[in-house]
Amino acid sequence: MRQTVQAATLLAAALAAPASAAEGERIQITGEIIDTWCYFSGVMGGPDAVVGSAHHTCALWCSAGGIPVGLLGEDGEVYMVLKIEGDDENASGDTNLNLASHEITADGMLYKRDGLNYLVVEQVVTDHGITNLNHEDYGVVPGFAIPEPKP
C-alpha cells in the first residue's frame, strides 16, 4: 500500500508540474545569415555555392517566401534563427531581408533541442555586409543550378 501511495504522489507531482522549457545560453557568434532550404537540400549545389554573393538573390526570395533563415557560424554549425532584434514576430520580413547573405556578429540566446541549434538574436552587434564574394567563382546563378534543356 505504501508503494502505491508513493507512486500516486510521484505521478500527481509529475502531472502538476509544467513542461520545462529548454535552458538557454547567452552567446555571441559570428557567421553568415543563410537560406536554410538551399543550404540543407542541396537543390542549388553544395554548401560553398549557397552562401555569399552567388546566392544572395535566392536567399532574398526564400526569406520573403517564408523559408526559415539560419546563421552559419564560423564554427561550421548552423543555428536556426527564430527571431532577430526589432522583429516582433519572427526572423523573416524586412529585418532579415536587410541581412541576407551578410556576415554578422549576433548576441543572443542559444537553445539546443533534439540535436538542433536555435538562436534568438537580441542584438546584431556588427553587420559586416556581404563578405563572401563568391559570385566571381559561381556567377550570379551557378551554372549547375540551371536545368539542362530537354532534347
C-alpha positions in Angstrom: 0.0 0.0 0.0 2.8 2.4 0.9 4.4 1.9 -2.5 1.1 2.6 -4.2 0.7 5.9 -2.3 4.3 6.9 -3.2 3.8 6.1 -6.9 0.5 8.0 -6.9 2.2 11.0 -5.2 5.0 11.0 -7.8 2.5 10.7 -10.7 0.5 13.6 -9.3 3.6 15.7 -8.9 4.7 14.9 -12.5 1.3 15.8 -13.9 1.1 19.0 -11.9 4.5 20.3 -13.0 4.5 22.3 -16.2 6.6 21.0 -19.1 10.1 22.5 -18.6 11.4 24.8 -21.3 14.9 24.3 -22.7 17.5 26.2 -20.9 19.0 28.9 -22.9 22.7 30.0 -23.0 23.8 33.5 -23.9 26.3 33.5 -26.7 27.9 35.9 -29.1 28.6 34.3 -32.5 29.8 35.5 -35.9 28.6 34.0 -39.1 26.6 34.4 -42.3 22.8 34.7 -42.5 21.8 31.9 -44.8 18.9 30.4 -46.7 18.3 27.1 -44.9 16.3 25.4 -47.7 19.1 25.7 -50.3 21.8 25.0 -47.7 20.3 21.8 -46.4 18.5 20.5 -49.5 21.4 20.8 -52.0 19.0 21.9 -54.7 21.3 24.7 -55.8 24.6 23.0 -55.3 27.0 22.3 -52.4 27.5 24.4 -49.3 30.0 26.7 -51.0 27.6 27.7 -53.7 24.6 28.6 -51.5 26.3 31.2 -49.4 27.7 34.7 -50.2 27.0 36.9 -53.1 26.4 34.0 -55.5 23.3 33.0 -53.6 22.1 36.4 -52.3 19.1 36.9 -54.7 17.8 33.4 -54.0 18.3 33.9 -50.2 16.1 37.1 -50.5 13.4 35.2 -52.4 13.4 32.2 -50.0 13.2 34.5 -46.9 10.4 36.6 -48.4 8.6 33.3 -49.1 8.8 32.2 -45.5 11.8 29.8 -45.6 13.5 29.9 -42.2 16.8 31.6 -42.0 19.9 30.4 -40.3 23.2 31.7 -39.1 26.2 29.6 -40.5 28.7 30.1 -37.7 32.4 30.4 -38.1 32.4 27.1 -36.2 30.6 25.4 -39.1 27.4 24.9 -37.1 24.1 26.1 -38.4 21.9 28.0 -35.9 18.2 28.2 -36.9 17.3 31.9 -36.3 13.9 32.2 -34.5 13.9 35.9 -34.1 16.1 38.9 -34.9 16.2 42.1 -32.9 13.5 44.6 -33.8 11.3 41.9 -35.5 8.4 41.3 -33.1 7.1 38.2 -35.0 9.9 36.1 -36.3 13.1 36.1 -38.3 11.6 36.8 -41.6 10.4 40.1 -43.1 12.4 43.3 -43.6 14.8 42.6 -40.8 16.2 39.5 -42.5 15.9 40.9 -46.0 18.4 43.6 -44.9 20.7 40.9 -43.5 20.5 38.1 -46.0 24.0 36.8 -47.0 25.6 39.3 -44.6 28.2 38.3 -42.1 27.1 39.4 -38.7 28.1 39.1 -35.1 25.0 38.3 -33.1 24.4 38.4 -29.4 21.5 36.3 -28.1 20.2 33.2 -26.6 21.1 29.7 -27.8 18.7 26.9 -27.2 19.6 23.3 -28.1 17.0 20.6 -28.6 16.8 17.3 -30.4 20.2 17.9 -32.0 19.3 21.4 -33.4 20.6 24.8 -32.5 18.0 27.6 -32.2 19.1 31.2 -31.9 17.1 34.2 -30.7 19.2 37.2 -31.8 18.7 40.0 -29.3 21.2 42.3 -30.9 23.2 42.4 -34.2 26.4 43.7 -32.7 28.2 44.2 -36.1 27.0 43.9 -39.6 29.9 43.4 -42.0 27.7 43.2 -45.1 28.3 40.6 -47.7 31.9 39.5 -47.2 31.8 36.2 -49.2 32.2 37.5 -52.8 31.9 34.1 -54.4 29.9 35.3 -57.4 33.2 35.6 -59.2 33.6 31.8 -58.9 29.9 30.8 -59.4 28.3 33.7 -61.3 25.1 35.3 -60.2 23.3 32.0 -60.8 25.6 28.9 -60.6 25.7 27.1 -63.9 24.8 23.8 -62.2 21.6 25.3 -60.9 20.2 25.8 -64.4 18.4 22.7 -65.7 19.6 21.1 -68.9 17.3 21.7 -71.9 15.3 18.6 -72.9 16.0 17.4 -76.4 
